């Protein structure tokens, strides 16, 4: 995925499925200068982590 697409997903009201290592995640915040996002797994767990935008896949 690229930064432009992450921005589109964050500004969209649609439920767009994004995967990280095969797991469905929510993107919480984009860190454009670092090429990272803060995200968490969909579901009850709220543990957040930072991952590279390039490692995200739109399903």
PDB file of N, CA, C and O in Angstrom:
ATOM      1  N   UNK A   1       0.852  -1.167   0.000  1.00  0.00           N
ATOM      2  CA  UNK A   1       0.000   0.000   0.000  1.00  0.00           C
ATOM      3  C   UNK A   1       0.902   1.235   0.000  1.00  0.00           C
ATOM      4  O   UNK A   1       2.074   1.155   0.369  1.00  0.00           O
ATOM      5  N   UNK A   2       0.360   2.355  -0.407  1.00  0.00           N
ATOM      6  CA  UNK A   2       1.140   3.588  -0.376  1.00  0.00           C
ATOM      7  C   UNK A   2       0.455   4.637   0.507  1.00  0.00           C
ATOM      8  O   UNK A   2      -0.696   4.473   0.911  1.00  0.00           O
ATOM      9  N   UNK A   3       1.179   5.704   0.795  1.00  0.00           N
ATOM     10  CA  UNK A   3       0.695   6.751   1.708  1.00  0.00           C
ATOM     11  C   UNK A   3      -0.573   7.405   1.177  1.00  0.00           C
ATOM     12  O   UNK A   3      -1.480   7.713   1.951  1.00  0.00           O
ATOM     13  N   UNK A   4      -0.647   7.619  -0.123  1.00  0.00           N
ATOM     14  CA  UNK A   4      -1.840   8.238  -0.716  1.00  0.00           C
ATOM     15  C   UNK A   4      -3.085   7.404  -0.408  1.00  0.00           C
ATOM     16  O   UNK A   4      -4.132   7.950  -0.058  1.00  0.00           O
ATOM     17  N   UNK A   5      -2.969   6.077  -0.538  1.00  0.00           N
ATOM     18  CA  UNK A   5      -4.119   5.198  -0.275  1.00  0.00           C
ATOM     19  C   UNK A   5      -4.480   5.200   1.205  1.00  0.00           C
ATOM     20  O   UNK A   5      -5.661   5.174   1.552  1.00  0.00           O
ATOM     21  N   UNK A   6      -3.486   5.230   2.075  1.00  0.00           N
ATOM     22  CA  UNK A   6      -3.763   5.296   3.521  1.00  0.00           C
ATOM     23  C   UNK A   6      -4.555   6.559   3.830  1.00  0.00           C
ATOM     24  O   UNK A   6      -5.511   6.510   4.603  1.00  0.00           O
ATOM     25  N   UNK A   7      -4.175   7.685   3.242  1.00  0.00           N
ATOM     26  CA  UNK A   7      -4.913   8.939   3.453  1.00  0.00           C
ATOM     27  C   UNK A   7      -6.365   8.809   2.986  1.00  0.00           C
ATOM     28  O   UNK A   7      -7.280   9.294   3.652  1.00  0.00           O
ATOM     29  N   UNK A   8      -6.574   8.154   1.843  1.00  0.00           N
ATOM     30  CA  UNK A   8      -7.930   7.957   1.331  1.00  0.00           C
ATOM     31  C   UNK A   8      -8.747   7.090   2.289  1.00  0.00           C
ATOM     32  O   UNK A   8      -9.914   7.379   2.556  1.00  0.00           O
ATOM     33  N   UNK A   9      -8.135   6.039   2.795  1.00  0.00           N
ATOM     34  CA  UNK A   9      -8.832   5.139   3.720  1.00  0.00           C
ATOM     35  C   UNK A   9      -9.195   5.878   5.006  1.00  0.00           C
ATOM     36  O   UNK A   9     -10.311   5.742   5.508  1.00  0.00           O
ATOM     37  N   UNK A  10      -8.263   6.654   5.534  1.00  0.00           N
ATOM     38  CA  UNK A  10      -8.526   7.385   6.781  1.00  0.00           C
ATOM     39  C   UNK A  10      -9.633   8.423   6.617  1.00  0.00           C
ATOM     40  O   UNK A  10     -10.374   8.690   7.564  1.00  0.00           O
ATOM     41  N   UNK A  11      -9.753   9.010   5.429  1.00  0.00           N
ATOM     42  CA  UNK A  11     -10.775  10.042   5.220  1.00  0.00           C
ATOM     43  C   UNK A  11     -12.112   9.459   4.774  1.00  0.00           C
ATOM     44  O   UNK A  11     -13.102  10.186   4.684  1.00  0.00           O
ATOM     45  N   UNK A  12     -12.154   8.170   4.495  1.00  0.00           N
ATOM     46  CA  UNK A  12     -13.373   7.531   4.011  1.00  0.00           C
ATOM     47  C   UNK A  12     -14.293   7.116   5.154  1.00  0.00           C
ATOM     48  O   UNK A  12     -13.827   6.745   6.232  1.00  0.00           O
ATOM     49  N   UNK A  13     -15.582   7.181   4.916  1.00  0.00           N
ATOM     50  CA  UNK A  13     -16.542   6.698   5.906  1.00  0.00           C
ATOM     51  C   UNK A  13     -16.848   5.217   5.696  1.00  0.00           C
ATOM     52  O   UNK A  13     -17.531   4.596   6.511  1.00  0.00           O
ATOM     53  N   UNK A  14     -16.338   4.654   4.597  1.00  0.00           N
ATOM     54  CA  UNK A  14     -16.568   3.229   4.292  1.00  0.00           C
ATOM     55  C   UNK A  14     -15.706   2.342   5.191  1.00  0.00           C
ATOM     56  O   UNK A  14     -14.678   2.777   5.709  1.00  0.00           O
ATOM     57  N   UNK A  15     -16.135   1.112   5.366  1.00  0.00           N
ATOM     58  CA  UNK A  15     -15.381   0.115   6.120  1.00  0.00           C
ATOM     59  C   UNK A  15     -14.473  -0.625   5.135  1.00  0.00           C
ATOM     60  O   UNK A  15     -14.892  -1.583   4.485  1.00  0.00           O
ATOM     61  N   UNK A  16     -13.240  -0.168   5.039  1.00  0.00           N
ATOM     62  CA  UNK A  16     -12.288  -0.723   4.075  1.00  0.00           C
ATOM     63  C   UNK A  16     -11.375  -1.687   4.820  1.00  0.00           C
ATOM     64  O   UNK A  16     -10.712  -1.314   5.789  1.00  0.00           O
ATOM     65  N   UNK A  17     -11.350  -2.938   4.351  1.00  0.00           N
ATOM     66  CA  UNK A  17     -10.588  -3.968   5.041  1.00  0.00           C
ATOM     67  C   UNK A  17      -9.107  -3.868   4.671  1.00  0.00           C
ATOM     68  O   UNK A  17      -8.736  -3.914   3.498  1.00  0.00           O
ATOM     69  N   UNK A  18      -8.275  -3.729   5.704  1.00  0.00           N
ATOM     70  CA  UNK A  18      -6.831  -3.646   5.528  1.00  0.00           C
ATOM     71  C   UNK A  18      -6.191  -4.760   6.345  1.00  0.00           C
ATOM     72  O   UNK A  18      -6.588  -5.026   7.479  1.00  0.00           O
ATOM     73  N   UNK A  19      -5.192  -5.407   5.747  1.00  0.00           N
ATOM     74  CA  UNK A  19      -4.511  -6.518   6.407  1.00  0.00           C
ATOM     75  C   UNK A  19      -3.051  -6.182   6.685  1.00  0.00           C
ATOM     76  O   UNK A  19      -2.391  -5.498   5.903  1.00  0.00           O
ATOM     77  N   UNK A  20      -2.565  -6.681   7.820  1.00  0.00           N
ATOM     78  CA  UNK A  20      -1.154  -6.626   8.159  1.00  0.00           C
ATOM     79  C   UNK A  20      -0.762  -8.031   8.601  1.00  0.00           C
ATOM     80  O   UNK A  20      -1.308  -8.550   9.574  1.00  0.00           O
ATOM     81  N   UNK A  21       0.170  -8.641   7.902  1.00  0.00           N
ATOM     82  CA  UNK A  21       0.573 -10.032   8.175  1.00  0.00           C
ATOM     83  C   UNK A  21      -0.627 -10.971   8.199  1.00  0.00           C
ATOM     84  O   UNK A  21      -0.675 -11.899   9.007  1.00  0.00           O
ATOM     85  N   UNK A  22      -1.596 -10.735   7.316  1.00  0.00           N
ATOM     86  CA  UNK A  22      -2.761 -11.592   7.214  1.00  0.00           C
ATOM     87  C   UNK A  22      -3.857 -11.321   8.224  1.00  0.00           C
ATOM     88  O   UNK A  22      -4.914 -11.949   8.165  1.00  0.00           O
ATOM     89  N   UNK A  23      -3.630 -10.393   9.158  1.00  0.00           N
ATOM     90  CA  UNK A  23      -4.624 -10.062  10.184  1.00  0.00           C
ATOM     91  C   UNK A  23      -5.323  -8.752   9.818  1.00  0.00           C
ATOM     92  O   UNK A  23      -4.686  -7.811   9.343  1.00  0.00           O
ATOM     93  N   UNK A  24      -6.620  -8.700  10.041  1.00  0.00           N
ATOM     94  CA  UNK A  24      -7.410  -7.515   9.757  1.00  0.00           C
ATOM     95  C   UNK A  24      -7.130  -6.454  10.820  1.00  0.00           C
ATOM     96  O   UNK A  24      -7.201  -6.731  12.017  1.00  0.00           O
ATOM     97  N   UNK A  25      -6.812  -5.239  10.373  1.00  0.00           N
ATOM     98  CA  UNK A  25      -6.446  -4.157  11.304  1.00  0.00           C
ATOM     99  C   UNK A  25      -7.240  -2.891  11.014  1.00  0.00           C
ATOM    100  O   UNK A  25      -7.807  -2.721   9.934  1.00  0.00           O
ATOM    101  N   UNK A  26      -7.265  -2.003  12.014  1.00  0.00           N
ATOM    102  CA  UNK A  26      -7.771  -0.635  11.861  1.00  0.00           C
ATOM    103  C   UNK A  26      -6.563   0.282  11.820  1.00  0.00           C
ATOM    104  O   UNK A  26      -5.642   0.122  12.621  1.00  0.00           O
ATOM    105  N   UNK A  27      -6.548   1.229  10.914  1.00  0.00           N
ATOM    106  CA  UNK A  27      -5.496   2.250  10.883  1.00  0.00           C
ATOM    107  C   UNK A  27      -5.969   3.404  11.755  1.00  0.00           C
ATOM    108  O   UNK A  27      -7.023   3.990  11.508  1.00  0.00           O
ATOM    109  N   UNK A  28      -5.180   3.726  12.779  1.00  0.00           N
ATOM    110  CA  UNK A  28      -5.535   4.803  13.696  1.00  0.00           C
ATOM    111  C   UNK A  28      -4.934   6.142  13.283  1.00  0.00           C
ATOM    112  O   UNK A  28      -5.576   7.186  13.403  1.00  0.00           O
ATOM    113  N   UNK A  29      -3.699   6.100  12.797  1.00  0.00           N
ATOM    114  CA  UNK A  29      -3.001   7.353  12.512  1.00  0.00           C
ATOM    115  C   UNK A  29      -1.896   7.106  11.489  1.00  0.00           C
ATOM    116  O   UNK A  29      -1.252   6.056  11.497  1.00  0.00           O
ATOM    117  N   UNK A  30      -1.685   8.073  10.619  1.00  0.00           N
ATOM    118  CA  UNK A  30      -0.612   8.018   9.632  1.00  0.00           C
ATOM    119  C   UNK A  30       0.531   8.908  10.097  1.00  0.00           C
ATOM    120  O   UNK A  30       0.310  10.048  10.507  1.00  0.00           O
ATOM    121  N   UNK A  31       1.746   8.390  10.034  1.00  0.00           N
ATOM    122  CA  UNK A  31       2.969   9.157  10.314  1.00  0.00           C
ATOM    123  C   UNK A  31       3.708   9.268   8.978  1.00  0.00           C
ATOM    124  O   UNK A  31       4.625   8.503   8.679  1.00  0.00           O
ATOM    125  N   UNK A  32       3.272  10.247   8.194  1.00  0.00           N
ATOM    126  CA  UNK A  32       3.693  10.347   6.797  1.00  0.00           C
ATOM    127  C   UNK A  32       5.205  10.478   6.640  1.00  0.00           C
ATOM    128  O   UNK A  32       5.786   9.826   5.772  1.00  0.00           O
ATOM    129  N   UNK A  33       5.853  11.301   7.454  1.00  0.00           N
ATOM    130  CA  UNK A  33       7.295  11.519   7.318  1.00  0.00           C
ATOM    131  C   UNK A  33       8.100  10.250   7.552  1.00  0.00           C
ATOM    132  O   UNK A  33       9.166  10.071   6.963  1.00  0.00           O
ATOM    133  N   UNK A  34       7.599   9.373   8.406  1.00  0.00           N
ATOM    134  CA  UNK A  34       8.311   8.125   8.710  1.00  0.00           C
ATOM    135  C   UNK A  34       7.836   6.962   7.839  1.00  0.00           C
ATOM    136  O   UNK A  34       8.467   5.905   7.830  1.00  0.00           O
ATOM    137  N   UNK A  35       6.735   7.140   7.108  1.00  0.00           N
ATOM    138  CA  UNK A  35       6.185   6.065   6.294  1.00  0.00           C
ATOM    139  C   UNK A  35       5.565   4.972   7.143  1.00  0.00           C
ATOM    140  O   UNK A  35       5.571   3.802   6.760  1.00  0.00           O
ATOM    141  N   UNK A  36       5.022   5.355   8.311  1.00  0.00           N
ATOM    142  CA  UNK A  36       4.454   4.406   9.263  1.00  0.00           C
ATOM    143  C   UNK A  36       2.992   4.737   9.546  1.00  0.00           C
ATOM    144  O   UNK A  36       2.537   5.859   9.322  1.00  0.00           O
ATOM    145  N   UNK A  37       2.268   3.735  10.043  1.00  0.00           N
ATOM    146  CA  UNK A  37       0.933   3.954  10.584  1.00  0.00           C
ATOM    147  C   UNK A  37       0.894   3.367  11.988  1.00  0.00           C
ATOM    148  O   UNK A  37       1.603   2.410  12.301  1.00  0.00           O
ATOM    149  N   UNK A  38       0.052   3.963  12.827  1.00  0.00           N
ATOM    150  CA  UNK A  38      -0.306   3.343  14.099  1.00  0.00           C
ATOM    151  C   UNK A  38      -1.599   2.604  13.834  1.00  0.00           C
ATOM    152  O   UNK A  38      -2.532   3.165  13.260  1.00  0.00           O
ATOM    153  N   UNK A  39      -1.664   1.332  14.253  1.00  0.00           N
ATOM    154  CA  UNK A  39      -2.833   0.523  13.967  1.00  0.00           C
ATOM    155  C   UNK A  39      -3.096  -0.453  15.113  1.00  0.00           C
ATOM    156  O   UNK A  39      -2.260  -0.641  15.998  1.00  0.00           O
ATOM    157  N   UNK A  40      -4.280  -1.068  15.073  1.00  0.00           N
ATOM    158  CA  UNK A  40      -4.605  -2.127  16.032  1.00  0.00           C
ATOM    159  C   UNK A  40      -5.470  -3.168  15.343  1.00  0.00           C
ATOM    160  O   UNK A  40      -6.125  -2.889  14.339  1.00  0.00           O
ATOM    161  N   UNK A  41      -5.461  -4.370  15.897  1.00  0.00           N
ATOM    162  CA  UNK A  41      -6.265  -5.456  15.352  1.00  0.00           C
ATOM    163  C   UNK A  41      -7.734  -5.132  15.483  1.00  0.00           C
ATOM    164  O   UNK A  41      -8.150  -4.507  16.459  1.00  0.00           O
ATOM    165  N   UNK A  42      -8.525  -5.551  14.511  1.00  0.00           N
ATOM    166  CA  UNK A  42      -9.981  -5.418  14.635  1.00  0.00           C
ATOM    167  C   UNK A  42     -10.423  -6.368  15.734  1.00  0.00           C
ATOM    168  O   UNK A  42      -9.914  -7.484  15.835  1.00  0.00           O
ATOM    169  N   UNK A  43     -11.354  -5.939  16.545  1.00  0.00           N
ATOM    170  CA  UNK A  43     -11.854  -6.792  17.615  1.00  0.00           C
ATOM    171  C   UNK A  43     -11.623  -6.155  18.975  1.00  0.00           C
ATOM    172  O   UNK A  43     -11.367  -4.955  19.070  1.00  0.00           O
ATOM    173  N   UNK A  44     -11.714  -6.959  20.025  1.00  0.00           N
ATOM    174  CA  UNK A  44     -11.687  -6.414  21.373  1.00  0.00           C
ATOM    175  C   UNK A  44     -10.312  -5.927  21.831  1.00  0.00           C
ATOM    176  O   UNK A  44     -10.233  -5.116  22.754  1.00  0.00           O
ATOM    177  N   UNK A  45      -9.241  -6.393  21.220  1.00  0.00           N
ATOM    178  CA  UNK A  45      -7.909  -5.977  21.663  1.00  0.00           C
ATOM    179  C   UNK A  45      -7.599  -4.578  21.168  1.00  0.00           C
ATOM    180  O   UNK A  45      -7.789  -4.273  19.991  1.00  0.00           O
ATOM    181  N   UNK A  46      -7.129  -3.740  22.053  1.00  0.00           N
ATOM    182  CA  UNK A  46      -6.839  -2.351  21.697  1.00  0.00           C
ATOM    183  C   UNK A  46      -5.333  -2.069  21.653  1.00  0.00           C
ATOM    184  O   UNK A  46      -4.932  -0.907  21.586  1.00  0.00           O
ATOM    185  N   UNK A  47      -4.503  -3.098  21.690  1.00  0.00           N
ATOM    186  CA  UNK A  47      -3.058  -2.889  21.656  1.00  0.00           C
ATOM    187  C   UNK A  47      -2.663  -2.282  20.320  1.00  0.00           C
ATOM    188  O   UNK A  47      -2.970  -2.826  19.260  1.00  0.00           O
ATOM    189  N   UNK A  48      -1.984  -1.160  20.387  1.00  0.00           N
ATOM    190  CA  UNK A  48      -1.601  -0.453  19.172  1.00  0.00           C
ATOM    191  C   UNK A  48      -0.120  -0.684  18.880  1.00  0.00           C
ATOM    192  O   UNK A  48       0.689  -0.879  19.787  1.00  0.00           O
ATOM    193  N   UNK A  49       0.210  -0.658  17.603  1.00  0.00           N
ATOM    194  CA  UNK A  49       1.588  -0.835  17.163  1.00  0.00           C
ATOM    195  C   UNK A  49       1.825   0.027  15.942  1.00  0.00           C
ATOM    196  O   UNK A  49       0.879   0.454  15.280  1.00  0.00           O
ATOM    197  N   UNK A  50       3.085   0.282  15.646  1.00  0.00           N
ATOM    198  CA  UNK A  50       3.429   1.023  14.442  1.00  0.00           C
ATOM    199  C   UNK A  50       4.029   0.062  13.427  1.00  0.00           C
ATOM    200  O   UNK A  50       4.888  -0.756  13.759  1.00  0.00           O
ATOM    201  N   UNK A  51       3.568   0.171  12.191  1.00  0.00           N
ATOM    202  CA  UNK A  51       4.070  -0.672  11.109  1.00  0.00           C
ATOM    203  C   UNK A  51       4.286   0.180   9.865  1.00  0.00           C
ATOM    204  O   UNK A  51       3.715   1.263   9.732  1.00  0.00           O
ATOM    205  N   UNK A  52       5.109  -0.316   8.966  1.00  0.00           N
ATOM    206  CA  UNK A  52       5.394   0.387   7.715  1.00  0.00           C
ATOM    207  C   UNK A  52       4.176   0.333   6.796  1.00  0.00           C
ATOM    208  O   UNK A  52       3.513  -0.699   6.686  1.00  0.00           O
ATOM    209  N   UNK A  53       3.893   1.444   6.145  1.00  0.00           N
ATOM    210  CA  UNK A  53       2.785   1.525   5.192  1.00  0.00           C
ATOM    211  C   UNK A  53       2.944   0.452   4.113  1.00  0.00           C
ATOM    212  O   UNK A  53       1.957  -0.132   3.666  1.00  0.00           O
ATOM    213  N   UNK A  54       4.173   0.198   3.700  1.00  0.00           N
ATOM    214  CA  UNK A  54       4.427  -0.763   2.621  1.00  0.00           C
ATOM    215  C   UNK A  54       4.049  -2.195   3.004  1.00  0.00           C
ATOM    216  O   UNK A  54       3.918  -3.048   2.126  1.00  0.00           O
ATOM    217  N   UNK A  55       3.871  -2.475   4.303  1.00  0.00           N
ATOM    218  CA  UNK A  55       3.519  -3.821   4.749  1.00  0.00           C
ATOM    219  C   UNK A  55       2.006  -4.041   4.815  1.00  0.00           C
ATOM    220  O   UNK A  55       1.555  -5.148   5.110  1.00  0.00           O
ATOM    221  N   UNK A  56       1.223  -2.999   4.542  1.00  0.00           N
ATOM    222  CA  UNK A  56      -0.236  -3.112   4.577  1.00  0.00           C
ATOM    223  C   UNK A  56      -0.778  -3.556   3.228  1.00  0.00           C
ATOM    224  O   UNK A  56      -0.246  -3.192   2.179  1.00  0.00           O
ATOM    225  N   UNK A  57      -1.852  -4.353   3.271  1.00  0.00           N
ATOM    226  CA  UNK A  57      -2.492  -4.856   2.067  1.00  0.00           C
ATOM    227  C   UNK A  57      -3.988  -4.573   2.169  1.00  0.00           C
ATOM    228  O   UNK A  57      -4.617  -4.870   3.185  1.00  0.00           O
ATOM    229  N   UNK A  58      -4.544  -4.002   1.120  1.00  0.00           N
ATOM    230  CA  UNK A  58      -5.995  -3.788   1.075  1.00  0.00           C
ATOM    231  C   UNK A  58      -6.653  -5.041   0.505  1.00  0.00           C
ATOM    232  O   UNK A  58      -6.245  -5.549  -0.539  1.00  0.00           O
ATOM    233  N   UNK A  59      -7.665  -5.526   1.196  1.00  0.00           N
ATOM    234  CA  UNK A  59      -8.340  -6.728   0.725  1.00  0.00           C
ATOM    235  C   UNK A  59      -9.506  -6.382  -0.159  1.00  0.00           C
ATOM    236  O   UNK A  59     -10.195  -7.276  -0.650  1.00  0.00           O
TER     237      UNK A  59
END
